[in-house]
Amino acid sequence: MGSIERFWYILLLCLTLFIGTFAEFIPGSYLTLPKCIEATETTATYPNDPGWKNAKVGERIRFQRKPLVVTYPINTTQVQWLVQCANSFKVKPVPRNGGHSNIGSSSKDNSLVIDLSYMDSVVINVVTQTAVVGGGIRLGPLYIELDKAGFTIISATCPTVGLSGAISSGGFGLQSRKYGVSGDFVLEAEVVTANGSILIANAESYPDLFWALRGGGGGKFGIVTQWKLKIIPIWPKFTVFNIDYSYVGFQEVLLLFWNWAYSSIEDLSVAFVFSNKEIKIHGHFLGGQKDLHNLLDPVGLFKVANAKPKKHEDCTHLGSRAYFLDKDKTCDKSYLLNVGNFPFGPNYGEDPSLKTAEITQVTEGVLAGYAAALKQQREVVKTKSMFFAKELSVENITTIIERAKAMPDGAYAELTTYGGILETQLTDLTAFPFRNGVAYHILLEVPLSGNDITDGPALNFITSWEEALRPLSNGGSYVGYEDEDLENPESFYFGKNLDKIKGVESKYDPNNILDAGQIAPPLTDERCPFVVGGDPPGRRSACIGTNDNLHIYLTYLLIITLILLNILSASH
Ligand SMILES: Cc1cc2nc3c(=O)[nH]c(=O)nc-3n(C[C@H](O)[C@H](O)[C@H](O)COP(=O)(O)OP(=O)(O)OC[C@H]3O[C@@H](n4cnc5c(N)ncnc54)[C@H](O)[C@@H]3O)c2cc1C
């Protein structure tokens, strides 16, 4: 070989090495998922990292999932890149907000969890009465931020629940009977879809997606990175109340409650809570104590069964939200809402000795100027959810009471009143279907230990409880309380809206890439991300999985070897 040929070979070798260095592996993306995630500059926790046990679980720890990695993006672009990394490596991207999914839907096996906890910004426009909030905010901090400007929204009571999870389920809360559910407050959503695109969904743009995001179930249509919400001024006058009753009056109180509550005025939010020892009613009324008395006196609820009412009409708005969390029913514990980004103690569900949460305050992400909440217990519980129409006979009431008396200790039921404005709304106003014709929702809950054998009796009890009550229900269950026992769960969760929801799901996620629901389809080889709006730094957009990358890498090594051999043989 002449010196000119050798020169060209050496130049070719240099060029190949140069391209290889900058493109990592030619011509595809990264050889490993961690490399791809690293390039997105997103914080990530892996199974051998300190803090892994804490990272992989949410608030409900009965089901232990085994994700591959938990990531914490801080902006929409990172979410987009993470979805692309997941697609490149044929791994399910699973969004997580508050982590309250009963069955661990926000932390699936072999998935790339996209935990949006740091995407919790709140920007309020008092003139338009709107707020743009991050898809990772929890409800407690959201209530506090809105309260600062004199506003609020309607959503769940529990401050650690995520806004995105609540909207995806529907989001029933204080004053839903007057203003609707959380999803009804959404004006617009920024969504990273399964193929990595960013869409803005509202009434004009992608209206079908906009419809489905509000109550159609979490993690199926895309990952919501930002919500634009309509906000409402904090109600000027209100009373929170609690009525404890003697247990002997169970039937009388339940009958009075059942026959009256759903048809009562919209300004009243009211629930009946019972266990094997206690019965009580608690509520929130948009008016003063006197008006509350005028409302309840004719019903008789302040007089029956040795009623012991407590009422407060002087709470702050935040104090009244905390009232429902406080066992002592006071209004001075607003700090219970200041739950930060990581509100849970070290009870991971795997080591029984760590079951009790540290009695320490939450530190990360708490809002300045407010005391911080204490770290909370993660829960090992089993729940059942059922909706009822108004009709229920005395025999049915007797069935409810008999089952209640047989509850295991620690179990309870909460009967929440629907009706009000929801009664006037069509089932398909949004994907959340429980509006007209729905009078009550019942949540049954039994505490568990996490040990399958000792938990047997409690699980059998809740199953038999459901068997007794399900025939009295309207057949629906709330997707926010996912239940692994249900066959065809989606028909329970979405009823008449199911076909439309499925249509939207297959339109926006045709290859079932997301689908964080109860039925996880097997991964297919057809996942090829269509990259819109930019790639992760230094990464080519390509539909290349792990094995393809390996082939490319080996081919690359072979080319270098051949060039080297040519140069060496030419030198002899
Ligand atoms: C203690 C407790 C109290 C509750 N109280 C109420 C109540 O008062 N009213 C009520 O209506 N409901 C209530 N719920 C139900 C609750 O609203 C739902 O379980 C809700 O889905 C939880 O949301 P999360 O973000 O906390 O959970 P996660 O487990 O994080 O998410 C739930 C689902 O939404 C998906 N998801 C999460 N973030 C996103 C996102 N950004 N984009 C798209 N999908 C996403 C997840 O993948 C998962 O499938 C309660 C639940 C618990 C455990």
The ligand as an SDF file (V2000), in Angstrom:
LIG
                    3D

 53 58  0  0  0  0  0  0  0  0999 V2000
  -56.1270    8.7250   51.0400 C   0  0  0  0  0  0  0  0  0  0  0  0
  -56.8910    9.0040   49.7750 C   0  0  0  0  0  0  0  0  0  0  0  0
  -57.8820    9.9900   49.7810 C   0  0  0  0  0  0  0  0  0  0  0  0
  -58.5900   10.2720   48.6180 C   0  0  0  0  0  0  0  0  0  0  0  0
  -59.5800   11.2140   48.6400 N   0  0  0  0  0  0  0  0  0  0  0  0
  -60.2690   11.4940   47.5160 C   0  0  0  0  0  0  0  0  0  0  0  0
  -61.2890   12.4760   47.4960 C   0  0  0  0  0  0  0  0  0  0  0  0
  -61.6080   13.1180   48.4920 O   0  0  0  0  0  0  0  0  0  0  0  0
  -61.9110   12.7310   46.3060 N   0  0  0  0  0  0  0  0  0  0  0  0
  -61.5840   12.0690   45.1580 C   0  0  0  0  0  0  0  0  0  0  0  0
  -62.1570   12.3540   44.1150 O   0  0  0  0  0  0  0  0  0  0  0  0
  -60.6270   11.1280   45.1570 N   0  0  0  0  0  0  0  0  0  0  0  0
  -59.9770   10.8190   46.2940 C   0  0  0  0  0  0  0  0  0  0  0  0
  -59.0100    9.8540   46.2860 N   0  0  0  0  0  0  0  0  0  0  0  0
  -58.7300    9.1530   45.0300 C   0  0  0  0  0  0  0  0  0  0  0  0
  -57.6550    9.9170   44.2610 C   0  0  0  0  0  0  0  0  0  0  0  0
  -58.2040   11.0920   43.7130 O   0  0  0  0  0  0  0  0  0  0  0  0
  -57.1330    9.0250   43.1290 C   0  0  0  0  0  0  0  0  0  0  0  0
  -56.5980    7.8490   43.6510 O   0  0  0  0  0  0  0  0  0  0  0  0
  -56.0900    9.7460   42.2870 C   0  0  0  0  0  0  0  0  0  0  0  0
  -55.9160    9.0470   41.0820 O   0  0  0  0  0  0  0  0  0  0  0  0
  -54.7770    9.8470   43.0160 C   0  0  0  0  0  0  0  0  0  0  0  0
  -53.9220   10.6600   42.2840 O   0  0  0  0  0  0  0  0  0  0  0  0
  -52.3670   10.7030   42.6080 P   0  0  0  0  0  0  0  0  0  0  0  0
  -51.7750   11.6550   41.6520 O   0  0  0  0  0  0  0  0  0  0  0  0
  -52.1770   10.9260   44.0420 O   0  0  0  0  0  0  0  0  0  0  0  0
  -51.9430    9.2060   42.3180 O   0  0  0  0  0  0  0  0  0  0  0  0
  -50.9150    8.5660   41.2870 P   0  0  0  0  0  0  0  0  0  0  0  0
  -50.8090    7.1620   41.7660 O   0  0  0  0  0  0  0  0  0  0  0  0
  -49.6800    9.3510   41.1490 O   0  0  0  0  0  0  0  0  0  0  0  0
  -51.6900    8.6290   39.9240 O   0  0  0  0  0  0  0  0  0  0  0  0
  -52.9400    7.9840   39.6960 C   0  0  0  0  0  0  0  0  0  0  0  0
  -53.0570    7.6340   38.2050 C   0  0  0  0  0  0  0  0  0  0  0  0
  -52.9180    8.8200   37.4370 O   0  0  0  0  0  0  0  0  0  0  0  0
  -51.7870    8.7220   36.5650 C   0  0  0  0  0  0  0  0  0  0  0  0
  -51.1020   10.0200   36.5300 N   0  0  0  0  0  0  0  0  0  0  0  0
  -50.4030   10.6070   37.5250 C   0  0  0  0  0  0  0  0  0  0  0  0
  -49.9150   11.7790   37.1130 N   0  0  0  0  0  0  0  0  0  0  0  0
  -50.3070   11.9460   35.8360 C   0  0  0  0  0  0  0  0  0  0  0  0
  -50.1260   12.9630   34.8670 C   0  0  0  0  0  0  0  0  0  0  0  0
  -49.4110   14.0570   35.1450 N   0  0  0  0  0  0  0  0  0  0  0  0
  -50.6670   12.8040   33.6460 N   0  0  0  0  0  0  0  0  0  0  0  0
  -51.3920   11.7060   33.3580 C   0  0  0  0  0  0  0  0  0  0  0  0
  -51.6080   10.7010   34.2250 N   0  0  0  0  0  0  0  0  0  0  0  0
  -51.0820   10.8310   35.4620 C   0  0  0  0  0  0  0  0  0  0  0  0
  -50.9120    7.6310   37.1470 C   0  0  0  0  0  0  0  0  0  0  0  0
  -50.0940    6.9990   36.1680 O   0  0  0  0  0  0  0  0  0  0  0  0
  -51.9530    6.6910   37.7300 C   0  0  0  0  0  0  0  0  0  0  0  0
  -52.4820    5.8710   36.7290 O   0  0  0  0  0  0  0  0  0  0  0  0
  -58.2860    9.5510   47.4310 C   0  0  0  0  0  0  0  0  0  0  0  0
  -57.3080    8.5570   47.4450 C   0  0  0  0  0  0  0  0  0  0  0  0
  -56.6260    8.2860   48.5960 C   0  0  0  0  0  0  0  0  0  0  0  0
  -55.5870    7.2050   48.5880 C   0  0  0  0  0  0  0  0  0  0  0  0
  1  2  1  0
  2  3  1  0
  2 52  2  0
  3  4  2  0
  4  5  1  0
  4 50  1  0
  5  6  2  0
  6  7  1  0
  6 13  1  0
  7  8  2  0
  7  9  1  0
  9 10  1  0
 10 11  2  0
 10 12  1  0
 12 13  2  0
 13 14  1  0
 14 15  1  0
 14 50  1  0
 15 16  1  0
 16 17  1  0
 16 18  1  0
 18 19  1  0
 18 20  1  0
 20 21  1  0
 20 22  1  0
 22 23  1  0
 23 24  1  0
 24 25  2  0
 24 26  1  0
 24 27  1  0
 27 28  1  0
 28 29  2  0
 28 30  1  0
 28 31  1  0
 31 32  1  0
 32 33  1  0
 33 34  1  0
 33 48  1  0
 34 35  1  0
 35 36  1  0
 35 46  1  0
 36 37  1  0
 36 45  1  0
 37 38  2  0
 38 39  1  0
 39 40  1  0
 39 45  2  0
 40 41  1  0
 40 42  2  0
 42 43  1  0
 43 44  2  0
 44 45  1  0
 46 47  1  0
 46 48  1  0
 48 49  1  0
 50 51  2  0
 51 52  1  0
 52 53  1  0
M  END
$$$$
